[in-house]
Amino acid sequence: MCLNNDRDSQGVLKKILKLLYILLNQHGFRKAHSTTTACLEIQSTLASLLDKGSPCVMYSADLSAAFDVIRPDIFHQKAKSLIGITLTDLIFEFITNRTGYIDVNGCSSTFFKFPAGCPQGSTLGPRVFNIYTSDLGECIIDNNTWLTTYADDSYVVVTCENQNLTQKVETVVKKHFSWLRSNGLVCNEDKTEMMTLGCDKVNINLNGKIISSTDKMKVLGLIFDSKLDWTDQVSSTISKSSRILHGLKHVRRLFKADQFKRIITSFFFSVFNYGMEVWYHGNLGFHNKRRVRALHYRALRLIYGKTMPKEELNKQRAPPDKMALFMTAKQMINIMNNKQPQTLFTRLDKNAYIERRNPWRFQFFDNSRSRVGKQAVKNRLAMIARHTKFDWAIAVSKDAIRTGLKKSFFI
């Protein structure tokens, strides 16, 4: 079986992409998904639980050589019920009977067969991996367990009502790692982390190794803490950004203002603004906001000079408060218009209502009981939606949406 032309290959990819719509928990290798949407989903889950007074535990599972250990026979069994036997056989042929050799200093070995694995760097490879891991959620998700994955990184949030939390976590972890073993996937247990929120520290036994919970945990480049106050994340962002700014300071004299503006946007603000939709929210502590603003203005004064007042600097680039609102509103619109990621869309849709005077402008209820509960996506967007002053649900293009957002938050 083979693909006759590019049109056939495009047809195969469209069928697989249609299938990926049902992979609710996977944020990697998918349109309208990113590390930010994955972190927003985790943040929303944790904030909602803390708002209700429910103690919870989050742990991570980091896979080793994920693409290299995919078993073609296991993939075949899973895929044929999802995408049909014809397409499954085609992909099965793609990932089986592959050969390779080792080259050292110009000396090559003989060809040998790969018993497992999927080609990395291929267009089809990430889709194969998503299909291969599509049933992980069925194994561990229940009313008290939530799963969020990004590529080969998995994050599981566990709470309980009528059961000991430690026992519940151990049960979920055993199911998770049993599923990994049965599918030929290997988890790096030394990198497995666990964090408790709203309760005392927890210790679990994982294959004879004791894993103790901590009060913070790194998730896709962001530092979540047990209180969701984001102090550690702010400190990390300021530390990394300050080092970059210090380096750029030494080359400032070599460039004109317009040139250096592009450089500092690429190297400094790309790091400084990463994940701001998640950690820079309306209820972030005053001290943390002040630290972020201070570094923001330091960067701008490196471009425009030390004497320029803040009012003028704000005209050159929006301050962190407005930038965070802009980025979060843009994310909200993408989620509502694309109905993706589906988990976040469902949470927003249940909490949304339409203005009587303007049927194309959604509003959101704020049902939070406490300060931390306002970090749940459905509650945060209640304030953001009120600032959005255009009919974004019927905007004809991304450019129109971006223009409308700029008018709403920056003018």
C-alpha positions in Angstrom: 0.0 0.0 0.0 1.3 3.4 -0.9 0.3 7.0 -1.4 0.0 7.8 -5.1 0.4 11.6 -4.8 0.4 14.6 -2.6 -3.4 14.8 -2.7 -3.6 11.3 -1.2 -1.2 12.2 1.6 -3.1 15.4 2.3 -6.3 13.4 2.5 -4.7 11.0 5.0 -3.5 13.9 7.2 -7.0 15.5 7.2 -8.6 12.2 8.4 -6.0 12.0 11.2 -6.5 15.7 12.2 -10.2 15.1 12.3 -9.6 12.2 14.7 -7.4 14.4 16.9 -10.4 16.6 17.7 -11.6 13.9 20.2 -8.2 13.8 22.0 -9.4 16.1 24.8 -6.4 16.1 27.0 -3.5 16.4 24.5 -2.2 19.9 23.8 0.8 19.0 21.8 1.1 18.8 18.0 -2.4 20.3 17.5 -3.8 23.4 16.0 -5.2 26.0 18.5 -3.3 24.2 21.3 0.0 25.2 23.0 1.9 25.1 26.3 -0.1 28.1 27.3 -3.5 26.4 26.8 -2.2 23.3 28.7 -1.1 25.5 31.7 -4.4 27.4 31.6 -6.3 24.1 31.9 -4.1 23.0 34.8 -4.4 26.4 36.5 -8.2 26.4 36.1 -8.5 22.9 37.5 -6.4 23.7 40.6 -8.0 27.1 41.2 -11.5 25.6 41.0 -10.6 22.9 43.5 -9.0 25.3 46.0 -12.0 27.6 45.6 -14.2 24.8 46.8 -11.9 23.9 49.7 -10.9 20.6 48.1 -7.3 19.5 48.8 -5.5 18.1 45.8 -2.3 16.7 44.5 -0.6 17.2 41.1 2.1 14.9 39.8 4.0 14.8 36.5 5.2 11.9 34.4 8.1 12.5 32.0 8.6 9.8 29.3 12.0 8.7 28.1 12.6 8.4 24.4 8.8 8.5 23.8 8.9 8.3 19.9 11.6 5.7 19.9 9.6 3.0 21.8 6.3 3.1 20.0 5.3 -0.5 19.3 3.8 -0.9 15.8 1.7 -3.9 16.8 0.1 -2.0 19.7 -0.5 1.0 17.5 -2.2 -1.2 15.0 -4.6 -2.6 17.6 -5.5 0.9 18.9 -5.7 2.7 15.6 -7.9 0.4 13.6 -10.9 1.1 15.8 -10.3 4.8 15.6 -9.4 5.5 12.0 -10.3 2.3 10.2 -8.3 -0.6 9.0 -7.3 0.8 5.6 -5.7 4.0 7.0 -4.2 2.0 9.9 -2.5 -0.5 7.6 -1.1 2.4 5.6 0.5 4.0 8.7 1.5 0.6 10.1 3.5 0.1 6.9 5.1 3.5 7.4 6.4 2.7 10.9 7.4 -1.0 10.4 10.3 -2.6 8.7 12.5 0.5 9.1 16.2 0.1 8.9 19.2 2.1 9.9 22.9 2.1 10.5 25.5 3.7 12.8 28.2 5.9 11.4 31.3 6.8 13.4 34.1 8.9 11.8 33.1 7.8 8.3 32.9 4.1 9.3 29.4 2.6 8.9 27.8 -0.4 10.3 25.6 -2.9 8.4 21.9 -2.1 8.2 19.7 -3.4 11.0 16.0 -3.3 11.6 14.2 -1.1 14.2 11.8 -3.3 16.2 10.0 -0.1 17.5 9.8 3.6 17.1 8.4 6.2 14.9 10.4 8.6 12.6 11.0 11.9 14.4 10.9 15.0 12.3 8.2 13.6 10.0 4.8 15.2 9.5 3.0 12.0 10.5 5.1 11.1 13.5 3.5 13.4 16.1 0.0 12.3 14.9 1.0 8.6 15.4 2.2 9.4 18.9 -1.1 11.2 19.8 -3.1 8.2 18.5 -0.9 5.8 20.4 -1.5 7.6 23.7 -5.1 8.5 23.1 -6.5 6.0 25.6 -4.4 7.1 28.6 -7.3 9.3 29.8 -9.7 6.4 29.8 -7.3 4.6 32.2 -7.0 7.2 34.9 -9.6 10.0 34.5 -12.7 9.9 36.8 -14.8 12.5 38.7 -11.8 13.2 41.0 -8.9 12.9 38.5 -7.9 15.2 35.7 -5.3 14.7 33.0 -3.5 17.3 30.9 -0.8 16.3 28.4 1.6 18.2 26.2 3.4 15.8 23.8 5.1 13.3 26.1 4.7 15.3 29.3 1.7 14.3 31.5 0.2 16.2 34.4 -2.4 14.6 36.6 -4.5 16.4 39.3 -6.1 14.2 42.0 -8.5 15.0 44.7 -10.9 12.9 46.8 -14.0 13.2 48.9 -14.6 10.0 50.9 -11.1 8.5 50.6 -7.6 9.0 52.0 -5.8 11.4 49.5 -2.5 9.5 49.7 -4.2 6.2 48.9 -6.1 7.8 46.0 -2.9 9.3 44.5 -1.1 5.9 44.9 -4.0 4.2 43.1 -4.0 6.6 40.2 -0.2 6.6 39.9 -0.1 2.8 39.8 -2.8 2.8 37.1 -0.8 5.4 35.1 2.5 3.6 35.3 0.8 0.2 34.6 -0.6 1.7 31.4 2.8 3.0 30.4 4.4 -0.4 30.9 1.7 -2.3 29.0 2.2 0.1 26.1 6.0 -0.2 26.1 6.5 3.4 27.2 9.2 4.2 29.8 8.7 6.9 32.5 11.7 8.6 34.0 10.9 8.0 37.7 13.7 10.2 38.8 12.0 13.2 37.1 8.6 12.4 38.5 7.4 15.4 40.7 4.5 15.9 43.0 2.9 18.9 44.6 0.2 19.3 47.2 -2.3 22.1 47.4 -4.6 22.9 50.3 -3.2 20.0 52.5 -0.2 18.6 54.2 2.7 17.0 52.3 2.1 13.5 50.8 4.5 10.6 50.4 3.7 7.8 48.0 5.5 4.5 47.2 6.3 4.1 43.5 7.9 0.7 42.8 9.7 0.8 46.1 10.8 4.4 45.7 9.3 7.0 48.0 8.3 10.2 46.3 7.6 13.2 48.5 5.5 16.2 47.5 6.9 19.7 47.4 5.4 23.1 47.5 6.2 24.0 43.9 6.5 22.3 40.6 7.7 23.2 37.1 5.0 22.8 34.4 6.0 23.4 30.8 8.3 26.2 31.7 6.1 27.8 34.4 6.5 27.4 38.2 3.2 26.4 39.9 3.2 26.8 43.7 1.0 25.3 46.3 -0.9 28.6 46.9 -1.1 29.7 43.3 0.3 33.1 44.2 3.0 32.8 41.5 5.8 34.5 43.5 8.3 31.8 42.4 7.3 32.2 38.7 7.6 36.0 38.9 11.1 35.6 40.5 12.1 33.1 37.8 10.9 35.4 35.0 12.7 38.4 36.4 15.9 36.4 36.9 16.0 35.0 33.4 14.9 38.3 31.8 17.4 40.4 33.8 20.3 38.2 32.6 19.2 38.7 29.0 18.8 42.5 29.5 22.2 42.7 31.1 23.7 41.1 28.0 21.8 43.4 25.6 22.9 46.4 27.5 26.5 45.9 26.4 25.6 45.9 22.7 23.1 48.8 22.8 25.5 51.3 21.4 26.0 49.2 18.2 22.4 49.7 17.0 19.9 52.4 16.2 16.8 52.7 18.3 14.5 51.0 15.8 17.0 48.1 15.3 17.5 47.6 19.0 13.7 47.7 19.6 13.4 44.6 17.3 16.3 42.9 19.1 14.9 43.5 22.6 11.5 42.3 21.4 12.9 39.1 20.1 15.3 38.2 22.9 13.9 39.9 26.0 10.1 40.3 25.7 9.7 36.8 24.2 11.0 35.4 27.6 9.4 38.2 29.7 5.9 37.6 28.3 5.9 33.8 28.2 2.9 32.4 29.9 1.7 35.8 31.0 -1.9 34.7 30.3 -1.5 32.2 33.2 0.6 33.9 35.9 -0.1 37.7 35.4 -3.8 37.9 36.4 -5.9 40.5 38.0 -5.3 39.2 41.5 -1.6 38.8 41.3 0.0 40.4 44.5 0.9 44.1 44.4 4.5 43.4 45.2 4.9 40.9 42.3 3.2 43.3 39.9 5.5 46.1 41.0 8.6 43.9 40.3 7.4 43.0 36.9 6.6 46.6 36.0 10.0 47.8 37.2 11.8 45.4 34.8 9.5 46.3 32.0 10.4 49.9 32.2 14.1 49.2 32.6 14.0 47.4 29.3 12.1 50.3 27.6 14.5 52.9 29.0 17.4 51.0 27.5 15.8 51.7 24.1 14.4 55.2 24.5 16.7 56.6 27.2 16.6 57.0 31.0 14.9 60.3 31.1 11.7 59.3 29.2 8.7 59.3 31.7 6.5 56.3 32.2 3.6 58.0 30.4 5.6 58.3 27.2 7.0 54.8 27.6 3.4 53.4 27.8 2.7 54.9 24.4 5.7 53.0 23.0 4.7 49.6 24.5 1.8 48.6 26.6 2.5 48.0 30.3 2.3 44.5 31.7 -1.2 45.0 33.1 -2.7 45.8 29.7 -0.5 43.4 27.8 -1.7 40.5 30.0 -5.3 41.5 29.5 -4.7 41.7 25.7 -3.0 38.3 25.6 -5.7 36.6 27.7 -8.5 38.1 25.7 -6.9 37.0 22.5 -6.7 33.4 24.0 -10.3 33.6 25.1 -11.5 34.6 21.6 -9.5 31.8 20.0 -10.9 29.2 22.4 -14.5 30.4 21.9 -14.3 30.8 18.1 -12.4 27.6 17.4 -14.1 25.6 20.2 -10.6 24.3 21.0 -9.1 23.2 23.3 -12.4 21.4 23.9 -11.9 21.1 27.7 -11.4 24.8 28.1 -14.2 25.6 25.7 -16.6 23.4 27.6 -15.8 25.2 30.9 -16.2 28.6 29.3 -19.4 27.7 27.4 -21.1 26.5 30.6 -20.3 29.8 32.3 -21.1 32.1 29.3 -24.2 34.2 28.5 -25.0 36.6 25.7 -25.9 40.2 26.1 -29.5 41.0 25.2 -28.5 44.2 23.3 -25.5 42.5 21.5 -26.0 38.8 20.6 -22.4 38.6 19.3 -20.7 39.5 22.5 -20.3 36.8 25.2 -20.1 37.6 28.9 -19.1 35.3 31.7 -20.3 34.8 35.2 -17.8 35.0 38.1 -18.8 32.2 40.5 -15.6 32.3 42.6 -15.9 32.1 46.3 -12.4 33.2 47.2 -9.5 35.1 45.8 -7.7 32.0 44.4 -10.9 30.9 42.7 -10.8 34.0 40.4 -7.8 32.3 38.6 -10.2 29.7 37.1 -10.5 30.6 33.4 -14.3 30.9 33.5 -14.0 33.5 36.4 -11.0 35.4 35.0 -12.8 36.1 31.7 -15.7 37.7 33.4 -13.6 40.9 33.8 -11.8 40.6 30.5 -15.0 40.2 28.4 -16.3 43.5 29.8 -13.3 45.2 28.4 -13.7 43.7 24.9 -15.5 46.4 23.0 -16.2 44.8 19.6 -18.2 41.9 18.2 -15.4 39.4 18.2 -17.7 36.3 17.6 -18.4 37.5 14.0 -15.0 39.0 13.2 -14.0 38.0 9.7 -10.3 37.5 10.2 -7.5 37.3 12.7 -6.3 40.7 11.7 -9.8 42.2 12.5 -9.7 40.5 15.9 -6.3 41.8 16.6 -7.3 45.3 15.6 -10.4 45.2 17.8 -8.4 44.0 20.7 -5.8 46.8 20.4 -8.6 49.3 20.3 -10.2 47.7 23.4 -7.1 47.6 25.6 -4.5 50.1 24.2 -6.5 53.1 22.9 
